[in-house]
Amino acid sequence: MGRTFARLAGALAALLLIAGATQAAAAAKPADRYALNGAVKIHYVVEGKGPLVVLVHGFPDYWATWKPLMAELSAAGYRTAAMDTRGYNLSDKPKGEAAYAMANLIGDVAAVVAAEGQKSTILIGHDWGAAISWQVALNRPELVNRLVILSVPHPAGMARELATNKDQQANSQYARNFQKEGSEKMLSAEGLAGWVKDPAEKPGYVEAFKRSDFAAMMNYYRANYPKTAGPDAGPEVPFPMIRAPVLVIHGMGDKALNAQGHAGTWNHVAADTTILMIPGAGHFVQHDAETLVNRTIKDWLNARR
């Protein structure tokens, strides 16, 4: 009887271990979530447990650009939440330029933080996601406890370069073209996915872009990108100091955003500021230098945990 009971107890313990492992695996698996900013529904994907990390993509991209970094951070004990920004993939696609004004984009990030039951987050952004992340830190500082920026200079640095740097003015011509009426008619899902080098990921990008709204993508530029450059760019605008620690990562081969724009970033940050310049990497630095970028972000966050 004693041996039988012991065998049953052992079998039960084994089953409980298996069940626990299964539940843990299910909890770690990426899962779809939605947040509401007013009437606009924002899709995001979560993975892992721990301090919240909200990741915001740029153009032309969607949440899956963060898959490798999500896996790295989830394994290190963070909960990652990668957004589809409005207009993209599974998020809502409100009509009109005004729907893409920066105040609404800031609100989308705030909605994701609230949907996760948190008051603040580690915020990571690339391209338009970086521009949005800067503005969240400036306008809703209580939401951001750590800030990681890929590619896009602080707004003061960007304004300075557009006013004085002829190379940056020339490199910004694509944005002027995007601001023109009807520019979305020149876009296609396949063309937008042309930058994706991973053949396993490219079909997902094409499908995500087919679900997206090209006019919405252009409205980010119409509503938020400066419409003038050079001496006509206007006077300098004062910015509040950013209180959170900041990590900036830039691919020095970026053809859209000059590295010089990051000079002086530290003058706008009250906490510690770290800047990593990566030779040989381009605009999509999180892919061009994936291992270095992911390791740097993880180690930087762990040092400030």
Secondary structure, 3 states (H helix, E strand, C coil): CHHHHHHHHHHHHHHHHHHHHHHHHHHHCCEEEEEEECCEEEEEEEECCCCEEEEECCCCCCHHHHHHHHHHHHHCCCEEEEECCCCCCCCCCCCCHHHHCHHHHHHHHHHHHHHCCCCCEEEEEECHHHHHHHHHHHHCHHHEEEEEEECCCCHHHHHHHHHHCHHHHHHCHHHHHHHCCCHHHHCCHHHHHHHCCCCCCHHHHHHHHHCCCHHHHHHHHHHHCCCCCHHHHCCCCCCCCECCCEEEEEECCCCCCCHHHHCCHHHHECCCEEEEEECCCCCCHHHHCHHHHHHHHHHHHHHCC
